[in-house]
Amino acid sequence: MPLVSVVMPVYNSASTLGAAVRSVLTQTHSDLELLITDDQSSDGSMDLLLEFAKQDERVLPQTAPERGGAGRARNLAIERARGDYVAFLDSDDMWLPEKTEKQLAFAAEGSAPLTFTSYFKMDADYAGESTDWVPNSRVIRARDHVDYRAMLVRDHIGALTAMYDRNALGTRLMPEMRKRQDYALWLSIMRDGADARGLAEPLAIYRAHQAGSLSSNKLSLVSYNWELYREHEHLSVPRSTRALAGAVWQSLRNSRI
């Protein structure tokens, strides 16, 4: 059985998918499986994944039976996981080569079943590989320790860096939401009493817009955050308002990096 199950949702990502997959396959800790769910892509993403699968048995692609969005695609992959740990990477982001090795060592040092790391931001048109990456100053810093109350104010965990321990938490799926499913998963884990620990070293690379831009996609998350606070976390209107203010502030802050 692999030690780490890496979950990757894919939808029409052929232009960035190869670099994302290779960033997993070139990890210095190689005891892993890459569980990919293609959400009915129409750009040849699945053909590319099948080629990877022929070359490396750790690549395990699957086509979703119907379009269901990133959350459903992730859940289909999580349900196939065999590893002790479940980690996440989107098809337009990348891991640095030592990410898995260093995060596993970090997880073994402490008692938190959910860990995450700092990460770099790269421009949307970056065409290099993770092995070519030259560190820059655009870093989203991981907080040392995060509990449920802190997470309600801000989502401190970059999904591309998150990893949870199945032996401690069981197999945890993402809530069926159109967006913000990853944030909802971290909250549900912490609501059940578990905290998260952050590793300060940047070990992943997030594909983002230019520094200083706050995309319409980010602004659209306001309504999804409100739904999360009110319908999934059952917060009062005042608490939801405070949490939403923190989420907007975080988006503004991160957009300047």
N, C-alpha and C positions, 0 to 999 in steps of 0.2 A: 504494500500500500504506500502511496506517496505521502510525504509528511505535510505538504502544502497543496491545497486545491485553489487554483487561481481562477476567478470568475470574470468572464469578459462578455458583455453584450455587444452585438454588432448590428448596425443598420447602415447600409450604403457607405461603408468606410474604406473602400478599396485604396484610396489615396494615402491613408495613414496606417492602415491595418498591418501592413508588413513590418513596419518599424516597431509597432506596439508588440506584436507577437515575438519578434526577434529579441526585444528587450527582456522578455520572460525566458526565452530559451537559452539566452546567454548568461543567465544568473550563475554566480559562483556557487550557490547552493542549488544543485540540479535535481534534488529529490522532490519533484513537483509534477502536477498535472495541470494542463491548461484547458479549462472547460469553457467552451465558447458556444453561445446561442446566437444564431443568425436570425434576426427578426424579419424574415421575408425580404432580404435585400434584392435590389434589381440591378446592381452595378457590378456584379461579378465577385462580390466579397466572398461568397461561399465557395466559388471555384478556387480562389486563392487559398482559402482555409483548407480545402481538400488537398491541395498541393503540399501545404505545410504538414498535414497529417500523414502523407505518404513518406515524408522525409524524417519525421520525428513522432514516435508513438505516444509521446506525452501530449500532443495536440489532439483534442477530442471535440471536434465541432459537431453541432446538431442544429437542424433547422426547426424553428418554432412552428407549431402546427398552424398558427395564425398570428397576424400582427397583434402584439400586446404591449409594446412599449418596453423601455429599458428595465423597469422593475420586474415585469413578468419574465423577460429574457434572463435576468440575473437569477430569479428564483428557479427557473428550469435548470440552470447550471448548478446552483447550490444543491438542488435535490439529487444531483448525480455525484456530489463530492464524496471522496473517500479519504481525504486527508485529515490529519489532526487539526490543522488550521485552515481557515478560509480567508483568502485575500482577494482584493478587488483591483481591477484595472480596466479603464475604458479603452476603446479601440483607437482613440486619437491621442492618448497619453503614452508615457514610457516610464519604465523603471530603470534606475541606474544598476550596473551589474552586481553590486554587493547588497542590494536592498534586502532580499530575502534572508541572506546569511546574517546580516547585522540585526535585522528585526527579530529573527528567531532567537538570537543570543540575548537581545534586549528583553524579549518576552520571558525568557527563562530566568532572568535575574529577579523579576518581580512577581507579584501575585495578581496583577490585573489581567483578566482574560481578553481584553480588547486593547490593542496598541495601534499607534499611528506615528507618522514621522513628519518632519518638515519637508517641503518640496519646492522645487524651482518652478518658475513660469517661463514658458518659451512663446515666441510669436507664432501666430497661426500658420504662417508659411514656412516654418522651420522644416527643412527636408533631410536633416541628418539622422544618424542613428544614436541610440543611447550611448554607445561606446565612443562616439565622437564628441559627446557633449562637453562644452567648456563652461564651468560654473560661472554664473552671472550674479548680479546683486538683487535680482527679482526673486526673493525668497519669502514664502509664507511659513512663518515660524510655528512650530508645534509647542503647545503649552505642556508643561511637565506632567500635570495631573488634571483630569477633568471628571467632574461628577455630574449627576443629573441636573442639579440646579444651575451649574455653569453652562451646561449644554442647552438649557432652555433659553438662555440669554443670547448665546451665539453657538453656531455649529462650528466647533473647533477642529473637526476631523475632516481632512481631505479624503474623499472616498478612494482615490488612487493609492493612498498609503495605508488604509485600514486593514487590519488582520484580527480575526477573533479565533479563540480556542474552542473547538467543538467538544473537547472532553469536559471542559468546564461549563459551557453554555448550552450544549446540544446543537442541533442544526437549526439555525435561526434564519427564517425567511424575511424578506422585505414586505411591508404592508402593501396591499393593492391600491396604490395611489398613482396618478398620472406622472407626477414629479415629486421630488423630495423624499423618495422612498429610502435612500441611503440615510438621510438625517433621521427619518422615522425609525429605522432599524437601530441606530446608535441610541436613540432615546429609549426605545423599548428595552434594550439590554441594560441601560443604566437605571431605568425605572424599577427593574427587578433586583437592583442592589449592587450591580457591578460598576466599577469605575474604569476609566481608561487612562493609560499612561502614554506620554508623547516622547519620542526620541528626537533630540534637537537637530541631528544631522539631516540635511536634505538628501533624500534617497529616491525621489521620483521627479518627473517633469510633466507639468500640466500645460496643455496647449491652450493658449488664451488669446484674447484680443490685445491690442497694443496698450501699454501702460497709460492710465488716465482715462480709459473708455469704460463706460458702464453700459453694457449691451442691453437691448430691449429684452433679451432672454432673461437676464438677471432681474430686471424690473418685473417681469412677468411672474417671477417666483413669489412675489409678495402675497398673491392670492392663495398660492399653494401652501405657503408657510402659515397663513391664517387658518386654512382648513386643517392643517396638521395640529396646530395648537388647540383649536376648538373641538374638532371632531375625534381626533385620535388621542390627544393628551388630556382632553376634557378640562382645559384651563378656563378660568373665568375671563370675562372680557378685559378687566384691568390687567391681569397677568399676561393674557395674549397680546395686549397692546404693548406692554413693556418688552415682551419677547420679540415682537415684530420690529420694534424700534432697534433692538440690538442686531437683528438680522440685516436690516437695511444699512445700519452703520457699518457692519462687517463687509457688506458688498461694496459700499463706497470706499472703505479703507483698502480692501484687496484690489479694487480696480485701479488704484493709483500705483500699485507695485508692478 
